[in-house]
Amino acid sequence: MPMALVRSSQGEVHKNGETRNVSSTGVYFVISHVVAPGSLLEFVITLPDDVSISGPVRLLCKGKATRVEIEEDALVGVAATIERYEFMRDTVH
């Protein structure tokens, strides 16, 4: 599923990535940005259409990086907790 890292303990990030595994308490994602273990994270996970009948659903999640692995092609794998989340609503202008 698509995801975006919004910020970490080091500040604003705004990098897109992809989840590899998601549960109710954690996530593993890959991204082209180095994250320090123990960093506080804020990220958005977009659930696909087949999960919701009303279209894609975006979750704003807050958690902490528990494991960081260097992967191929300059990607970094990050295991993180999901300590809080909230549904994001798209605003209509």
C-alpha positions as CSV (number, residue, x, y, z in Angstrom):
1,M,0.0,0.0,0.0
2,P,1.2,3.5,-0.6
3,M,2.4,5.5,2.4
4,A,4.1,8.8,3.0
5,L,6.5,9.7,5.8
6,V,5.5,13.2,6.9
7,R,7.9,13.8,9.8
8,S,10.4,12.2,12.1
9,S,12.3,13.3,15.2
10,Q,14.7,15.1,12.9
11,G,11.9,17.3,11.3
12,E,9.8,17.4,8.2
13,V,10.4,14.6,5.6
14,H,7.6,14.3,3.0
15,K,8.9,11.2,1.3
16,N,6.7,8.6,-0.4
17,G,7.2,4.9,0.3
18,E,5.4,1.6,0.3
19,T,4.2,-0.7,3.1
20,R,5.2,-4.3,3.1
21,N,3.3,-5.4,6.2
22,V,0.7,-3.7,8.3
23,S,-1.0,-4.8,11.5
24,S,-3.1,-3.0,14.1
25,T,0.0,-2.2,16.2
26,G,2.8,-1.8,13.6
27,V,4.0,-1.4,10.1
28,Y,7.0,-2.3,8.0
29,F,7.6,0.0,5.1
30,V,10.4,0.9,2.6
31,I,11.4,4.4,1.7
32,S,14.3,6.3,0.2
33,H,15.0,8.2,3.4
34,V,17.2,7.1,6.3
35,V,15.3,6.9,9.6
36,A,17.2,6.6,12.9
37,P,16.0,3.7,15.2
38,G,14.0,5.1,18.1
39,S,12.8,8.2,16.0
40,L,9.2,9.4,16.5
41,L,7.4,9.2,13.2
42,E,4.3,10.6,11.6
43,F,3.2,8.9,8.4
44,V,0.1,8.5,6.2
45,I,-1.0,5.0,5.0
46,T,-3.5,4.9,2.1
47,L,-5.8,1.9,2.3
48,P,-6.9,0.7,-1.2
49,D,-10.4,0.9,-2.7
50,D,-11.2,-2.8,-2.0
51,V,-10.9,-2.1,1.8
52,S,-13.5,0.6,1.7
53,I,-16.6,0.9,-0.5
54,S,-16.3,4.7,-0.4
55,G,-12.9,4.9,-2.1
56,P,-9.3,5.1,-0.7
57,V,-9.0,5.8,3.0
58,R,-6.0,7.6,4.5
59,L,-4.8,7.1,8.0
60,L,-2.5,9.5,9.8
61,C,-0.4,7.4,12.1
62,K,2.0,8.3,14.9
63,G,4.6,5.8,16.2
64,K,8.2,5.0,16.7
65,A,10.9,3.3,14.5
66,T,11.9,0.1,16.2
67,R,14.1,-1.4,13.5
68,V,15.9,0.0,10.4
69,E,17.4,-2.1,7.6
70,I,19.3,-1.0,4.5
71,E,17.7,-2.7,1.5
72,E,18.6,-2.8,-2.2
73,D,18.3,0.1,-4.6
74,A,19.0,2.8,-2.0
75,L,15.8,1.9,0.0
76,V,15.6,1.7,3.7
77,G,13.2,-0.8,5.5
78,V,11.6,0.6,8.6
79,A,9.6,-1.4,11.2
80,A,7.6,1.0,13.3
81,T,4.9,0.9,16.0
82,I,1.5,2.5,15.4
83,E,0.7,4.1,18.7
84,R,-2.1,6.4,17.5
85,Y,-4.0,6.9,14.3
86,E,-6.8,9.0,12.9
87,F,-8.8,8.9,9.7
88,M,-8.0,11.8,7.4
89,R,-10.8,13.5,5.5
90,D,-10.4,15.0,2.1
91,T,-11.6,18.6,2.1
92,V,-13.9,19.7,-0.7
93,H,-13.3,23.2,-2.0
